[in-house]
Amino acid sequence: MEHNKLSSALLALDSLSIYRGLLENRVFGKLTALLISFNKTDVVFREVVNSYHEFYFELAQESSTMSLKDYVLEQIIFDENPFTLQQQAVQLSSPNHVIEKAAAQDLNCLQLIAQLDPALVKAYLSELFKDDAHNSLIDELPEWVLESHSLSPSNHLNHITEHINACKRWPDSLDELKKFHRTYGSGLFAHYHAFVWEKSDGQGYLKGIDSPDPITLNELVDYQSERSKVINNTLQFLKGFPANNVLLYGDRGTGKSSTVKAILNEYHTQGLRMLEIPKAFLADFPLIIRLLRNRPQKFIIFVDDLVFGDNEENYTSLKAMLEGGLESKTPNIVIYATSNRRHLIKEYFSDRAGLQSSNHDEEVHAGDSMQEKLSLADRFGINVVFCSPDQNRYLKIVEGIASRRNLYIDRERLHKEALQWALWYNGRSARTARQFVDWIEGNDCLKDFQ
């Protein structure tokens, strides 16, 4: 009987079609190798035990709960395949019932695999090697967990996991899976909400960020007027209304980047995603557009600390993306950029001198070049200025941060030391205020500890 169940599990793995890509991951690969080893005519005890431990090791590497069922469910939710891609297509004319039927059959196979009991495996091995001198080692083989009842920190993941678990037959969860993928996407886009664009061997790719900056809008003190413009534009974008690209510029340390990151943390449960692109990779914009096109999520492409030298050509890629490129930006993408400069491309007095120069080495149409440099910032629909705070505003920010942390410090002392801190270090800014509160909180805690 045990052999029949193990053979059925192996056949279930072999029968995967739509979810067949799962066989390429190491856990499924080692499980397949283990099950195949049971069917060899010249099966060797040492090889089987080794295969068992290799599978167990890979599961331990990938699953914090040590539950094969949890692992299989996670793979179902995050797999990217013809079925999941079909569901998240923005313009889905009609469902492909052939693919859906194949996906349902795969869910049935995956349920069978998820229910594989380590006790069953060990019982079969004990019978198979009952005459082996080392038979007692089988009882000591570690076991994986059948039911962990572990919950993900994400509510939408909890919902779909619990729904599949509650179905007596996993194929019955197909409709709920379709809703999930239409809303949250699949693959990386269902797993992460923050990404960075990286390159390896000249090839660009999306990398999911496991622990994005947790800053929230509630933690940001003051600058409500400036921040509200960015928030309102983001809400328009999320609701499918026309929205603008945004340039946040101004003095350093005033909360420009923190504003963008806090907006992601506020609205990622509504389908908002963010992709940060280093300035050096802006020429990859056309490739990025193709990757994000027709996804159900809304993407903010974030370019931080944006400024170009006079000899850099990457700004032409950004300019084309903002307006006028042949490969148009799709409705599910906006660009948010931060800069300490209003004019994003460095301009020199020599540029203006070229307007009335008799130097044969100067550009004839220098005025056109100058206007091109000045026009980049104008291509952002919304420009939001973050200025360094005056003394009163700086102290107000310090008080606000201290209050949010429930720090009860004498107001006169707080003001005096905050002004000294700004004088000694980086001047008045929201960043300086936060750094000062970090210092005074830590310093007072250390004194209490001593």
C-alpha positions as a Markdown table, in Angstrom:
| # | Residue | x | y | z |
|---|---|---|---|---|
| 1 | Met | 0.0 | 0.0 | 0.0 |
| 2 | Glu | 2.8 | 2.4 | 0.9 |
| 3 | His | 4.5 | 1.7 | -2.4 |
| 4 | Asn | 1.3 | 2.5 | -4.3 |
| 5 | Lys | 1.0 | 5.9 | -2.6 |
| 6 | Leu | 4.6 | 6.7 | -3.2 |
| 7 | Ser | 4.3 | 5.7 | -6.9 |
| 8 | Ser | 1.2 | 7.9 | -7.1 |
| 9 | Ala | 3.2 | 10.9 | -5.8 |
| 10 | Leu | 5.9 | 10.3 | -8.4 |
| 11 | Leu | 3.3 | 10.0 | -11.1 |
| 12 | Ala | 1.7 | 13.3 | -9.8 |
| 13 | Leu | 5.1 | 15.1 | -10.2 |
| 14 | Asp | 5.5 | 13.6 | -13.7 |
| 15 | Ser | 2.0 | 14.7 | -14.7 |
| 16 | Leu | 2.5 | 18.4 | -14.0 |
| 17 | Ser | 1.9 | 20.5 | -17.2 |
| 18 | Ile | 1.0 | 24.1 | -16.5 |
| 19 | Tyr | 2.9 | 24.1 | -13.2 |
| 20 | Arg | 5.7 | 22.1 | -14.7 |
| 21 | Gly | 8.3 | 24.8 | -14.1 |
| 22 | Leu | 8.1 | 23.9 | -10.4 |
| 23 | Leu | 10.1 | 20.7 | -11.2 |
| 24 | Glu | 13.1 | 23.0 | -11.9 |
| 25 | Asn | 13.4 | 24.1 | -8.2 |
| 26 | Arg | 15.6 | 22.2 | -5.9 |
| 27 | Val | 13.0 | 20.9 | -3.4 |
| 28 | Phe | 10.8 | 19.3 | -6.1 |
| 29 | Gly | 14.0 | 18.0 | -7.9 |
| 30 | Lys | 15.2 | 16.3 | -4.7 |
| 31 | Leu | 11.8 | 14.9 | -4.0 |
| 32 | Thr | 11.6 | 13.5 | -7.5 |
| 33 | Ala | 15.0 | 11.9 | -7.1 |
| 34 | Leu | 13.9 | 10.3 | -3.7 |
| 35 | Leu | 10.8 | 8.9 | -5.2 |
| 36 | Ile | 12.6 | 7.5 | -8.2 |
| 37 | Ser | 15.2 | 5.8 | -6.0 |
| 38 | Phe | 12.3 | 3.7 | -4.4 |
| 39 | Asn | 11.5 | 2.1 | -7.8 |
| 40 | Lys | 15.0 | 1.0 | -8.8 |
| 41 | Thr | 15.5 | -2.7 | -9.1 |
| 42 | Asp | 18.9 | -2.5 | -7.6 |
| 43 | Val | 18.0 | -0.1 | -4.8 |
| 44 | Val | 20.8 | 0.5 | -2.3 |
| 45 | Phe | 20.1 | 1.4 | 1.3 |
| 46 | Arg | 22.9 | 4.1 | 1.5 |
| 47 | Glu | 21.7 | 5.8 | -1.7 |
| 48 | Val | 18.1 | 6.0 | -0.5 |
| 49 | Val | 19.1 | 7.4 | 2.9 |
| 50 | Asn | 21.3 | 9.9 | 1.1 |
| 51 | Ser | 18.4 | 11.0 | -1.2 |
| 52 | Tyr | 16.1 | 11.3 | 1.8 |
| 53 | His | 18.5 | 13.7 | 3.6 |
| 54 | Glu | 19.1 | 15.7 | 0.4 |
| 55 | Phe | 15.4 | 16.3 | 0.0 |
| 56 | Tyr | 15.0 | 17.1 | 3.7 |
| 57 | Phe | 18.0 | 19.6 | 3.6 |
| 58 | Glu | 16.5 | 21.5 | 0.6 |
| 59 | Leu | 13.1 | 21.7 | 2.3 |
| 60 | Ala | 14.7 | 23.0 | 5.4 |
| 61 | Gln | 16.6 | 25.6 | 3.3 |
| 62 | Glu | 13.4 | 26.9 | 1.7 |
| 63 | Ser | 10.7 | 26.4 | 4.3 |
| 64 | Ser | 10.8 | 28.1 | 7.7 |
| 65 | Thr | 7.9 | 25.8 | 8.9 |
| 66 | Met | 9.4 | 22.5 | 7.6 |
| 67 | Ser | 6.0 | 21.8 | 6.1 |
| 68 | Leu | 5.9 | 20.3 | 2.6 |
| 69 | Lys | 2.3 | 21.4 | 2.3 |
| 70 | Asp | 3.2 | 25.0 | 3.2 |
| 71 | Tyr | 6.0 | 24.9 | 0.6 |
| 72 | Val | 3.7 | 23.5 | -2.1 |
| 73 | Leu | 1.1 | 26.1 | -1.4 |
| 74 | Glu | 3.7 | 28.9 | -1.6 |
| 75 | Gln | 4.9 | 27.6 | -5.0 |
| 76 | Ile | 1.3 | 27.5 | -6.3 |
| 77 | Ile | 0.7 | 31.1 | -5.2 |
| 78 | Phe | 3.9 | 32.6 | -6.6 |
| 79 | Asp | 4.4 | 30.5 | -9.7 |
| 80 | Glu | 4.5 | 32.3 | -13.0 |
| 81 | Asn | 3.0 | 30.1 | -15.8 |
| 82 | Pro | 0.6 | 30.3 | -18.7 |
| 83 | Phe | -2.4 | 30.1 | -16.3 |
| 84 | Thr | -1.3 | 32.8 | -14.0 |
| 85 | Leu | -0.1 | 35.1 | -16.8 |
| 86 | Gln | -3.4 | 34.7 | -18.5 |
| 87 | Gln | -5.3 | 35.8 | -15.4 |
| 88 | Gln | -3.2 | 39.0 | -14.9 |
| 89 | Ala | -3.4 | 40.1 | -18.6 |
| 90 | Val | -4.9 | 43.6 | -18.5 |
| 91 | Gln | -6.9 | 43.0 | -21.7 |
| 92 | Leu | -8.3 | 39.5 | -21.2 |
| 93 | Ser | -10.8 | 39.0 | -24.0 |
| 94 | Ser | -12.0 | 35.5 | -23.0 |
| 95 | Pro | -10.6 | 32.8 | -20.7 |
| 96 | Asn | -8.7 | 29.9 | -22.1 |
| 97 | His | -10.7 | 27.0 | -20.7 |
| 98 | Val | -8.1 | 24.5 | -22.0 |
| 99 | Ile | -5.4 | 26.1 | -19.9 |
| 100 | Glu | -7.7 | 26.4 | -16.9 |
| 101 | Lys | -8.6 | 22.7 | -17.1 |
| 102 | Ala | -4.9 | 21.8 | -17.2 |
| 103 | Ala | -4.2 | 24.0 | -14.2 |
| 104 | Ala | -7.0 | 22.3 | -12.2 |
| 105 | Gln | -5.6 | 18.9 | -13.0 |
| 106 | Asp | -2.2 | 20.2 | -11.8 |
| 107 | Leu | -3.7 | 21.4 | -8.5 |
| 108 | Asn | -5.0 | 17.9 | -8.0 |
| 109 | Cys | -1.5 | 16.5 | -8.5 |
| 110 | Leu | 0.1 | 19.1 | -6.2 |
| 111 | Gln | -2.4 | 18.3 | -3.5 |
| 112 | Leu | -1.4 | 14.7 | -3.6 |
| 113 | Ile | 2.3 | 15.7 | -3.4 |
| 114 | Ala | 1.6 | 18.1 | -0.5 |
| 115 | Gln | 0.0 | 15.3 | 1.5 |
| 116 | Leu | 3.1 | 13.0 | 1.3 |
| 117 | Asp | 3.6 | 11.7 | 4.8 |
| 118 | Pro | 7.1 | 11.1 | 6.1 |
| 119 | Ala | 5.8 | 8.3 | 8.3 |
| 120 | Leu | 4.6 | 6.6 | 5.1 |
| 121 | Val | 8.0 | 6.9 | 3.5 |
| 122 | Lys | 9.8 | 5.5 | 6.6 |
| 123 | Ala | 7.3 | 2.6 | 6.9 |
| 124 | Tyr | 8.0 | 1.7 | 3.2 |
| 125 | Leu | 11.7 | 1.9 | 3.8 |
| 126 | Ser | 11.5 | -0.3 | 6.9 |
| 127 | Glu | 9.7 | -2.9 | 4.9 |
| 128 | Leu | 12.0 | -2.6 | 1.9 |
| 129 | Phe | 15.2 | -2.9 | 4.0 |
| 130 | Lys | 13.9 | -5.1 | 6.8 |
| 131 | Asp | 16.8 | -7.5 | 6.4 |
| 132 | Asp | 19.5 | -4.7 | 6.3 |
| 133 | Ala | 21.9 | -4.5 | 9.2 |
| 134 | His | 21.4 | -0.8 | 9.4 |
| 135 | Asn | 17.6 | -0.9 | 9.4 |
| 136 | Ser | 17.3 | 0.8 | 12.8 |
| 137 | Leu | 18.6 | 4.1 | 11.2 |
| 138 | Ile | 15.3 | 4.5 | 9.4 |
| 139 | Asp | 13.5 | 5.3 | 12.6 |
| 140 | Glu | 15.9 | 8.1 | 13.2 |
| 141 | Leu | 15.3 | 9.9 | 9.9 |
| 142 | Pro | 14.0 | 13.4 | 10.5 |
| 143 | Glu | 10.4 | 14.1 | 9.5 |
| 144 | Trp | 8.9 | 17.2 | 7.9 |
| 145 | Val | 5.6 | 18.7 | 9.2 |
| 146 | Leu | 2.2 | 17.8 | 7.7 |
| 147 | Glu | 0.3 | 20.8 | 9.1 |
| 148 | Ser | 2.0 | 23.9 | 10.4 |
| 149 | His | -0.9 | 26.4 | 10.7 |
| 150 | Ser | 1.6 | 29.2 | 10.0 |
| 151 | Leu | 0.3 | 32.5 | 8.8 |
| 152 | Ser | 2.0 | 34.9 | 6.4 |
| 153 | Pro | 2.3 | 38.5 | 7.6 |
| 154 | Ser | 0.4 | 39.6 | 4.5 |
| 155 | Asn | -3.4 | 39.4 | 4.7 |
| 156 | His | -4.0 | 38.8 | 1.0 |
| 157 | Leu | -1.6 | 35.8 | 1.1 |
| 158 | Asn | -3.3 | 34.5 | 4.2 |
| 159 | His | -6.7 | 34.6 | 2.5 |
| 160 | Ile | -5.7 | 32.7 | -0.6 |
| 161 | Thr | -3.7 | 30.1 | 1.4 |
| 162 | Glu | -6.6 | 29.5 | 3.8 |
| 163 | His | -9.0 | 29.2 | 1.0 |
| 164 | Ile | -7.0 | 26.5 | -0.9 |
| 165 | Asn | -6.5 | 24.7 | 2.4 |
| 166 | Ala | -10.2 | 24.8 | 3.2 |
| 167 | Cys | -11.0 | 23.1 | -0.2 |
| 168 | Lys | -11.4 | 19.4 | 0.1 |
| 169 | Arg | -10.2 | 19.3 | -3.5 |
| 170 | Trp | -7.6 | 21.9 | -4.5 |
| 171 | Pro | -9.0 | 22.3 | -8.0 |
| 172 | Asp | -12.1 | 23.8 | -6.4 |
| 173 | Ser | -10.0 | 26.8 | -5.5 |
| 174 | Leu | -9.3 | 27.7 | -9.1 |
| 175 | Asp | -11.8 | 30.6 | -9.2 |
| 176 | Glu | -10.3 | 32.2 | -6.1 |
| 177 | Leu | -6.8 | 31.7 | -7.5 |
| 178 | Lys | -7.9 | 33.5 | -10.7 |
| 179 | Lys | -9.1 | 36.5 | -8.6 |
| 180 | Phe | -5.9 | 36.5 | -6.7 |
| 181 | His | -3.7 | 36.6 | -9.8 |
| 182 | Arg | -5.9 | 39.3 | -11.4 |
| 183 | Thr | -5.4 | 41.5 | -8.4 |
| 184 | Tyr | -1.9 | 40.8 | -7.2 |
| 185 | Gly | -0.2 | 39.2 | -10.3 |
| 186 | Ser | 2.1 | 36.3 | -10.1 |
| 187 | Gly | 5.8 | 35.4 | -9.7 |
| 188 | Leu | 7.9 | 38.3 | -8.3 |
| 189 | Phe | 5.0 | 40.7 | -8.5 |
| 190 | Ala | 2.9 | 38.7 | -6.1 |
| 191 | His | 5.8 | 38.0 | -3.8 |
| 192 | Tyr | 7.3 | 41.5 | -3.5 |
| 193 | His | 6.1 | 45.1 | -3.6 |
| 194 | Ala | 9.5 | 46.8 | -3.9 |
| 195 | Phe | 12.1 | 46.1 | -6.6 |
| 196 | Val | 15.4 | 47.3 | -7.8 |
| 197 | Trp | 16.8 | 47.1 | -11.4 |
| 198 | Glu | 20.1 | 45.4 | -11.5 |
| 199 | Lys | 22.5 | 44.2 | -14.2 |
| 200 | Ser | 24.7 | 41.1 | -14.5 |
| 201 | Asp | 26.8 | 40.3 | -17.5 |
| 202 | Gly | 25.1 | 43.2 | -19.4 |
| 203 | Gln | 21.6 | 41.8 | -18.8 |
| 204 | Gly | 19.1 | 43.8 | -16.8 |
| 205 | Tyr | 16.7 | 42.1 | -14.4 |
| 206 | Leu | 14.2 | 42.9 | -11.6 |
| 207 | Lys | 15.3 | 42.0 | -8.1 |
| 208 | Gly | 12.7 | 41.8 | -5.3 |
| 209 | Ile | 13.6 | 43.6 | -2.1 |
| 210 | Asp | 12.9 | 41.4 | 1.0 |
| 211 | Ser | 13.0 | 44.2 | 3.5 |
| 212 | Pro | 12.2 | 47.6 | 2.0 |
| 213 | Asp | 12.6 | 50.7 | 4.1 |
| 214 | Pro | 9.6 | 50.5 | 6.6 |
| 215 | Ile | 9.1 | 54.3 | 6.8 |
| 216 | Thr | 5.4 | 55.3 | 7.1 |
| 217 | Leu | 3.6 | 58.5 | 6.4 |
| 218 | Asn | 2.7 | 58.8 | 10.0 |
| 219 | Glu | 6.4 | 58.9 | 10.9 |
| 220 | Leu | 7.0 | 61.9 | 8.6 |
| 221 | Val | 6.5 | 65.2 | 10.5 |
| 222 | Asp | 5.5 | 68.4 | 8.8 |
| 223 | Tyr | 5.7 | 69.1 | 5.0 |
| 224 | Gln | 2.1 | 68.0 | 4.8 |
| 225 | Ser | 1.3 | 70.4 | 2.1 |
| 226 | Glu | 4.2 | 69.3 | -0.1 |
| 227 | Arg | 3.5 | 65.6 | 0.6 |
| 228 | Ser | -0.3 | 65.9 | -0.1 |
| 229 | Lys | 0.4 | 66.7 | -3.7 |
| 230 | Val | 2.3 | 63.5 | -4.2 |
| 231 | Ile | -0.3 | 61.5 | -2.2 |
| 232 | Asn | -3.2 | 62.8 | -4.2 |
| 233 | Asn | -1.4 | 62.1 | -7.5 |
| 234 | Thr | -0.7 | 58.6 | -6.3 |
| 235 | Leu | -4.4 | 58.0 | -5.4 |
| 236 | Gln | -5.5 | 59.2 | -8.9 |
| 237 | Phe | -3.0 | 56.8 | -10.4 |
| 238 | Leu | -4.3 | 53.8 | -8.2 |
| 239 | Lys | -7.9 | 54.5 | -9.1 |
| 240 | Gly | -7.1 | 54.5 | -12.8 |
| 241 | Phe | -7.5 | 58.2 | -13.4 |
| 242 | Pro | -4.9 | 60.3 | -15.3 |
| 243 | Ala | -1.8 | 61.0 | -13.2 |
| 244 | Asn | 1.4 | 62.9 | -13.6 |
| 245 | Asn | 5.0 | 62.1 | -13.3 |
| 246 | Val | 6.4 | 63.8 | -10.2 |
| 247 | Leu | 9.7 | 65.5 | -9.5 |
| 248 | Leu | 10.5 | 66.2 | -5.8 |
| 249 | Tyr | 13.4 | 68.6 | -5.6 |
| 250 | Gly | 14.9 | 70.8 | -3.0 |
| 251 | Asp | 17.3 | 70.9 | -0.1 |
| 252 | Arg | 19.0 | 67.7 | 1.2 |
| 253 | Gly | 17.5 | 65.9 | 4.1 |
| 254 | Thr | 14.0 | 67.4 | 3.8 |
| 255 | Gly | 12.2 | 64.0 | 3.3 |
| 256 | Lys | 11.9 | 63.7 | -0.5 |
| 257 | Ser | 13.0 | 60.1 | -0.8 |
| 258 | Ser | 11.2 | 59.2 | 2.5 |
| 259 | Thr | 8.0 | 60.5 | 1.1 |
| 260 | Val | 8.1 | 58.3 | -2.0 |
| 261 | Lys | 9.0 | 55.2 | 0.1 |
| 262 | Ala | 6.3 | 55.9 | 2.7 |
| 263 | Ile | 3.7 | 56.1 | -0.1 |
| 264 | Leu | 4.6 | 52.6 | -1.2 |
| 265 | Asn | 4.2 | 51.3 | 2.3 |
| 266 | Glu | 0.9 | 53.0 | 2.6 |
| 267 | Tyr | -0.7 | 51.7 | -0.6 |
| 268 | His | 1.1 | 48.5 | -1.7 |
| 269 | Thr | -1.9 | 46.5 | -0.5 |
| 270 | Gln | -3.9 | 48.3 | -3.1 |
| 271 | Gly | -1.7 | 47.0 | -5.9 |
| 272 | Leu | 1.0 | 49.6 | -5.8 |
| 273 | Arg | 4.5 | 48.5 | -6.6 |
| 274 | Met | 7.8 | 50.4 | -6.9 |
| 275 | Leu | 10.8 | 49.8 | -9.0 |
| 276 | Glu | 14.0 | 51.8 | -8.2 |
| 277 | Ile | 16.3 | 52.4 | -11.2 |
| 278 | Pro | 19.8 | 53.6 | -10.7 |
| 279 | Lys | 20.6 | 56.6 | -12.9 |
| 280 | Ala | 23.3 | 54.6 | -14.8 |
| 281 | Phe | 20.6 | 52.2 | -16.1 |
| 282 | Leu | 18.1 | 54.7 | -17.4 |
| 283 | Ala | 18.8 | 53.5 | -21.0 |
| 284 | Asp | 17.0 | 50.3 | -20.0 |
| 285 | Phe | 13.6 | 52.1 | -19.9 |
| 286 | Pro | 12.2 | 50.4 | -23.1 |
| 287 | Leu | 13.0 | 46.9 | -21.7 |
| 288 | Ile | 11.4 | 47.8 | -18.4 |
| 289 | Ile | 8.3 | 49.1 | -20.0 |
| 290 | Arg | 7.9 | 45.7 | -21.9 |
| 291 | Leu | 8.3 | 43.8 | -18.6 |
| 292 | Leu | 5.7 | 45.9 | -16.8 |
| 293 | Arg | 3.2 | 46.3 | -19.6 |
| 294 | Asn | -0.2 | 44.5 | -19.1 |
| 295 | Arg | 0.4 | 43.8 | -15.4 |
| 296 | Pro | -2.5 | 44.4 | -13.1 |
| 297 | Gln | -0.4 | 46.3 | -10.6 |
| 298 | Lys | 0.4 | 50.0 | -10.7 |
| 299 | Phe | 4.2 | 50.8 | -10.8 |
| 300 | Ile | 6.0 | 53.8 | -9.6 |
| 301 | Ile | 9.4 | 53.9 | -11.3 |
| 302 | Phe | 11.6 | 55.6 | -8.7 |
| 303 | Val | 14.8 | 57.5 | -9.6 |
| 304 | Asp | 16.5 | 58.8 | -6.6 |
| 305 | Asp | 19.0 | 61.7 | -6.4 |
| 306 | Leu | 18.7 | 62.6 | -10.0 |
| 307 | Val | 21.2 | 64.9 | -11.7 |
| 308 | Phe | 23.2 | 64.6 | -15.0 |
| 309 | Gly | 26.6 | 65.7 | -16.0 |
| 310 | Asp | 26.9 | 67.7 | -19.2 |
| 311 | Asn | 28.4 | 64.8 | -21.0 |
| 312 | Glu | 25.8 | 62.2 | -20.0 |
| 313 | Glu | 23.4 | 60.8 | -22.5 |
| 314 | Asn | 21.2 | 58.8 | -20.2 |
| 315 | Tyr | 19.0 | 61.9 | -19.7 |
| 316 | Thr | 17.7 | 61.4 | -23.3 |
| 317 | Ser | 16.3 | 58.0 | -22.3 |
| 318 | Leu | 14.5 | 59.6 | -19.3 |
| 319 | Lys | 13.2 | 62.5 | -21.5 |
| 320 | Ala | 11.8 | 60.1 | -24.1 |
| 321 | Met | 10.1 | 58.1 | -21.3 |
| 322 | Leu | 8.6 | 61.2 | -19.8 |
| 323 | Glu | 7.2 | 62.5 | -23.1 |
| 324 | Gly | 7.6 | 61.8 | -26.7 |
| 325 | Gly | 9.2 | 58.4 | -26.9 |
| 326 | Leu | 8.0 | 56.0 | -29.6 |
| 327 | Glu | 7.6 | 53.3 | -27.0 |
| 328 | Ser | 5.0 | 55.0 | -25.0 |
| 329 | Lys | 4.7 | 54.7 | -21.2 |
| 330 | Thr | 1.8 | 52.5 | -20.3 |
| 331 | Pro | -1.1 | 53.6 | -18.0 |
| 332 | Asn | 0.2 | 51.4 | -15.2 |
| 333 | Ile | 3.5 | 53.3 | -14.9 |
| 334 | Val | 4.4 | 56.7 | -13.5 |
| 335 | Ile | 7.8 | 58.1 | -12.7 |
| 336 | Tyr | 8.7 | 59.7 | -9.4 |
| 337 | Ala | 12.2 | 61.3 | -9.2 |
| 338 | Thr | 14.0 | 63.1 | -6.4 |
| 339 | Ser | 16.8 | 65.7 | -6.8 |
| 340 | Asn | 18.5 | 68.4 | -4.9 |
| 341 | Arg | 18.5 | 70.5 | -8.0 |
| 342 | Arg | 15.7 | 72.2 | -10.0 |
| 343 | His | 17.7 | 72.0 | -13.2 |
| 344 | Leu | 18.6 | 68.3 | -13.6 |
| 345 | Ile | 21.4 | 68.7 | -16.1 |
| 346 | Lys | 24.4 | 70.7 | -15.2 |
| 347 | Glu | 24.8 | 73.9 | -17.2 |
| 348 | Tyr | 27.9 | 76.0 | -17.5 |
| 349 | Phe | 28.6 | 79.6 | -18.3 |
| 350 | Ser | 30.4 | 78.4 | -21.4 |
| 351 | Asp | 27.0 | 77.1 | -22.7 |
| 352 | Arg | 25.6 | 80.6 | -22.6 |
| 353 | Ala | 28.8 | 82.1 | -23.9 |
| 354 | Gly | 28.3 | 80.0 | -27.0 |
| 355 | Leu | 25.2 | 82.1 | -27.8 |
| 356 | Gln | 27.4 | 85.0 | -28.9 |
| 357 | Ser | 30.8 | 83.3 | -29.5 |
| 358 | Ser | 33.2 | 83.8 | -32.4 |
| 359 | Asn | 35.0 | 80.6 | -31.3 |
| 360 | His | 34.9 | 78.1 | -34.1 |
| 361 | Asp | 34.9 | 75.3 | -31.6 |
| 362 | Glu | 31.6 | 76.5 | -30.0 |
| 363 | Glu | 28.3 | 74.9 | -31.0 |
| 364 | Val | 26.5 | 77.0 | -33.6 |
| 365 | His | 23.0 | 76.5 | -32.1 |
| 366 | Ala | 24.1 | 76.7 | -28.5 |
| 367 | Gly | 20.7 | 78.1 | -27.5 |
| 368 | Asp | 19.0 | 74.9 | -28.5 |
| 369 | Ser | 21.4 | 72.8 | -26.3 |
| 370 | Met | 20.7 | 75.1 | -23.4 |
| 371 | Gln | 17.0 | 74.9 | -23.8 |
| 372 | Glu | 17.2 | 71.1 | -24.0 |
| 373 | Lys | 19.0 | 71.0 | -20.7 |
| 374 | Leu | 16.5 | 73.2 | -19.0 |
| 375 | Ser | 13.5 | 71.3 | -20.4 |
| 376 | Leu | 14.0 | 68.0 | -18.7 |
| 377 | Ala | 12.4 | 69.1 | -15.3 |
| 378 | Asp | 9.5 | 70.7 | -17.2 |
| 379 | Arg | 8.5 | 67.3 | -18.6 |
| 380 | Phe | 7.5 | 66.2 | -15.1 |
| 381 | Gly | 3.8 | 67.1 | -14.7 |
| 382 | Ile | 4.1 | 67.9 | -11.0 |
| 383 | Asn | 7.1 | 69.6 | -9.4 |
| 384 | Val | 7.1 | 69.7 | -5.6 |
| 385 | Val | 9.7 | 71.8 | -3.7 |
| 386 | Phe | 11.0 | 70.7 | -0.3 |
| 387 | Cys | 12.9 | 73.6 | 1.3 |
| 388 | Ser | 15.1 | 73.5 | 4.4 |
| 389 | Pro | 13.0 | 74.5 | 7.5 |
| 390 | Asp | 13.6 | 77.8 | 9.3 |
| 391 | Gln | 14.4 | 77.5 | 13.0 |
| 392 | Asn | 10.8 | 77.4 | 14.2 |
| 393 | Arg | 9.8 | 74.7 | 11.7 |
| 394 | Tyr | 12.9 | 72.7 | 12.5 |
| 395 | Leu | 12.1 | 72.7 | 16.2 |
| 396 | Lys | 8.5 | 71.8 | 15.4 |
| 397 | Ile | 9.8 | 68.7 | 13.5 |
| 398 | Val | 12.0 | 67.8 | 16.4 |
| 399 | Glu | 9.1 | 68.0 | 18.8 |
| 400 | Gly | 6.9 | 66.0 | 16.5 |
| 401 | Ile | 9.4 | 63.1 | 16.2 |
| 402 | Ala | 10.0 | 63.1 | 20.0 |
| 403 | Ser | 6.2 | 63.0 | 20.6 |
| 404 | Arg | 5.6 | 60.1 | 18.3 |
| 405 | Arg | 8.3 | 58.2 | 20.1 |
| 406 | Asn | 6.7 | 59.0 | 23.5 |
| 407 | Leu | 9.9 | 60.8 | 24.7 |
| 408 | Tyr | 9.2 | 63.1 | 27.6 |
| 409 | Ile | 12.1 | 65.6 | 27.5 |
| 410 | Asp | 12.1 | 69.1 | 28.9 |
| 411 | Arg | 11.1 | 71.4 | 26.1 |
| 412 | Glu | 13.7 | 74.0 | 26.8 |
| 413 | Arg | 16.5 | 71.3 | 26.9 |
| 414 | Leu | 15.1 | 69.7 | 23.7 |
| 415 | His | 15.2 | 73.0 | 21.8 |
| 416 | Lys | 18.6 | 74.0 | 23.1 |
| 417 | Glu | 20.3 | 70.7 | 22.2 |
| 418 | Ala | 18.5 | 70.4 | 18.9 |
| 419 | Leu | 19.8 | 73.8 | 17.8 |
| 420 | Gln | 23.3 | 72.8 | 18.9 |
| 421 | Trp | 23.1 | 69.6 | 17.0 |
| 422 | Ala | 22.1 | 71.4 | 13.8 |
| 423 | Leu | 25.0 | 73.8 | 14.3 |
| 424 | Trp | 27.5 | 71.1 | 14.9 |
| 425 | Tyr | 26.4 | 68.7 | 12.2 |
| 426 | Asn | 24.3 | 69.0 | 9.0 |
| 427 | Gly | 22.3 | 72.2 | 9.4 |
| 428 | Arg | 18.5 | 72.4 | 9.8 |
| 429 | Ser | 16.6 | 69.7 | 8.0 |
| 430 | Ala | 14.1 | 66.9 | 8.7 |
| 431 | Arg | 16.9 | 64.4 | 8.5 |
| 432 | Thr | 19.0 | 66.3 | 11.0 |
| 433 | Ala | 15.9 | 66.5 | 13.4 |
| 434 | Arg | 15.5 | 62.7 | 13.2 |
| 435 | Gln | 19.3 | 62.1 | 13.7 |
| 436 | Phe | 19.2 | 64.4 | 16.7 |
| 437 | Val | 16.2 | 62.6 | 18.3 |
| 438 | Asp | 17.9 | 59.3 | 17.6 |
| 439 | Trp | 21.0 | 60.6 | 19.5 |
| 440 | Ile | 19.1 | 62.1 | 22.5 |
| 441 | Glu | 16.9 | 59.0 | 22.9 |
| 442 | Gly | 19.9 | 56.7 | 22.8 |
| 443 | Asn | 22.0 | 58.9 | 25.1 |
| 444 | Asp | 19.3 | 59.1 | 27.7 |
| 445 | Cys | 18.6 | 55.4 | 27.6 |
| 446 | Leu | 22.4 | 54.7 | 28.0 |
| 447 | Lys | 22.5 | 57.0 | 31.1 |
| 448 | Asp | 19.5 | 55.2 | 32.6 |
| 449 | Phe | 21.1 | 51.8 | 31.9 |
| 450 | Gln | 24.3 | 52.9 | 33.6 |
